[in-house]
Amino acid sequence: MGGLTEGLEDYLEAVLLEEKVHRFVRTKDLAKRLGVTSPSVSAAVKELASIGLVNHESYGHIELTPKGRKRAQLVYSRHRTLYRFFARTLGLPARISETSACAMEHHLDAGAVRTLMRLLEFLERKTETSDAFAAELEKALGDD
């Protein structure tokens, strides 16, 4: 996805999600969400700030720049699409869907994500309007 490591993308996504919970995002909020230490967060935030994706003053709040917000939303959108595919379409447990989405969100290009979204929309429409299709899909995806 253009130069950022998976870890830095995870930090951007975490800032975006923490903004929804807290008015201001702090280092300790990100450390708790990501299960890392505060020094690890500080190093990552410093790197993100150096490339213009976040604004952060020492011991201050962390906020996404417009460029950082766009990148974070892209990563999060990929995550949600993959989670939806694993959980809703394939019927995998939430924990497995979450870890699988997290692992794959960094590796799909934009075209693959768009195609996957169209497939999900198609499958959802078909299963809502055709009981026979829904049953056939469920059978095809049945337990091994």
C-alpha positions as CSV (number, residue, x, y, z in Angstrom):
1,M,0.0,0.0,0.0
2,G,2.7,2.4,-0.8
3,G,5.6,2.5,1.6
4,L,4.1,2.0,5.1
5,T,4.8,-1.1,7.0
6,E,2.0,-3.2,8.3
7,G,2.7,-2.0,11.8
8,L,2.4,1.6,10.9
9,E,-0.8,1.0,9.0
10,D,-2.1,-0.7,12.2
11,Y,-1.2,2.4,14.2
12,L,-3.1,4.6,11.7
13,E,-6.1,2.4,11.9
14,A,-5.9,2.4,15.7
15,V,-5.9,6.2,15.8
16,L,-8.9,6.3,13.6
17,L,-10.8,3.8,15.8
18,E,-9.7,5.5,19.0
19,E,-11.1,8.8,17.8
20,K,-14.5,7.2,17.7
21,V,-14.2,6.2,21.4
22,H,-12.3,9.2,22.9
23,R,-12.4,12.8,22.0
24,F,-8.6,12.9,22.1
25,V,-6.3,10.1,21.3
26,R,-3.3,9.5,23.7
27,T,-0.3,7.3,23.6
28,K,-1.7,5.1,26.4
29,D,-5.0,4.6,24.4
30,L,-3.1,3.2,21.4
31,A,-0.9,1.1,23.6
32,K,-3.9,-0.5,25.2
33,R,-5.7,-1.0,21.9
34,L,-2.7,-2.6,20.2
35,G,-1.3,-4.4,23.2
36,V,2.1,-2.7,23.0
37,T,4.2,-0.5,25.2
38,S,3.9,3.3,25.3
39,P,7.5,3.6,24.0
40,S,6.6,1.5,21.0
41,V,3.6,3.8,20.3
42,S,5.8,6.9,20.7
43,A,8.3,5.6,18.2
44,A,5.6,4.7,15.7
45,V,3.8,8.0,16.1
46,K,7.1,9.9,15.7
47,E,7.6,8.1,12.4
48,L,4.0,8.7,11.3
49,A,4.4,12.4,12.1
50,S,7.7,12.6,10.2
51,I,5.9,11.6,7.0
52,G,2.9,13.8,7.6
53,L,0.3,11.3,8.6
54,V,-0.3,12.4,12.2
55,N,0.2,15.5,14.2
56,H,1.6,15.0,17.7
57,E,3.4,17.1,20.2
58,S,5.4,15.5,22.9
59,Y,3.0,14.3,25.7
60,G,0.1,15.7,23.7
61,H,-2.8,14.3,21.8
62,I,-2.4,12.4,18.5
63,E,-4.5,13.4,15.5
64,L,-4.6,12.3,11.9
65,T,-3.7,14.7,9.2
66,P,-6.0,14.7,6.2
67,K,-3.5,12.5,4.3
68,G,-3.3,10.2,7.4
69,R,-7.1,10.0,7.8
70,K,-7.5,9.0,4.1
71,R,-4.9,6.3,4.5
72,A,-6.4,5.1,7.8
73,Q,-9.9,4.9,6.3
74,L,-8.5,2.9,3.4
75,V,-6.9,0.4,5.7
76,Y,-10.0,0.2,7.9
77,S,-12.3,-0.2,4.9
78,R,-10.2,-3.1,3.7
79,H,-10.3,-4.6,7.2
80,R,-14.2,-4.3,7.4
81,T,-14.6,-5.8,3.9
82,L,-12.4,-8.8,4.7
83,Y,-14.0,-9.3,8.1
84,R,-17.4,-9.2,6.5
85,F,-16.3,-11.8,4.0
86,F,-14.9,-14.2,6.6
87,A,-17.7,-13.7,9.2
88,R,-20.8,-13.3,7.1
89,T,-20.1,-15.1,3.9
90,L,-17.9,-17.9,5.1
91,G,-19.5,-18.1,8.6
92,L,-16.2,-18.2,10.4
93,P,-16.0,-17.4,14.1
94,A,-15.5,-13.7,15.0
95,R,-12.0,-14.2,16.4
96,I,-10.8,-16.1,13.3
97,S,-12.5,-13.5,11.1
98,E,-10.8,-10.7,12.9
99,T,-7.3,-12.1,12.9
100,S,-7.6,-13.2,9.2
101,A,-8.8,-9.7,8.2
102,C,-6.0,-8.1,10.1
103,A,-3.4,-10.3,8.4
104,M,-4.7,-9.8,4.9
105,E,-5.7,-6.1,5.0
106,H,-2.2,-5.0,4.2
107,H,-1.7,-7.2,1.2
108,L,-4.6,-6.7,-1.1
109,D,-4.5,-4.1,-3.8
110,A,-7.4,-1.7,-4.3
111,G,-8.7,-3.6,-7.4
112,A,-8.9,-6.9,-5.4
113,V,-10.8,-5.2,-2.6
114,R,-13.3,-3.6,-5.0
115,T,-13.9,-7.0,-6.7
116,L,-14.3,-8.6,-3.3
117,M,-16.8,-5.9,-2.3
118,R,-18.8,-6.5,-5.5
119,L,-18.8,-10.3,-4.9
120,L,-20.0,-9.8,-1.3
121,E,-22.8,-7.5,-2.5
122,F,-23.8,-10.0,-5.1
123,L,-23.9,-12.9,-2.7
124,E,-25.8,-10.9,-0.1
125,R,-28.5,-10.0,-2.7
126,K,-28.8,-13.5,-4.0
127,T,-29.1,-15.1,-0.5
128,E,-31.7,-12.5,0.5
129,T,-33.8,-13.1,-2.6
130,S,-33.3,-16.8,-3.2
131,D,-33.7,-19.4,-0.5
132,A,-32.4,-22.1,-3.0
133,F,-29.2,-20.1,-3.6
134,A,-28.7,-19.5,0.1
135,A,-29.1,-23.2,0.8
136,E,-26.7,-24.1,-2.0
137,L,-24.1,-21.6,-0.8
138,E,-24.5,-22.9,2.8
139,K,-24.0,-26.4,1.6
140,A,-20.9,-25.5,-0.5
141,L,-19.4,-23.8,2.5
142,G,-20.3,-26.5,4.9
143,D,-18.0,-27.9,7.5
144,D,-15.2,-30.1,6.3
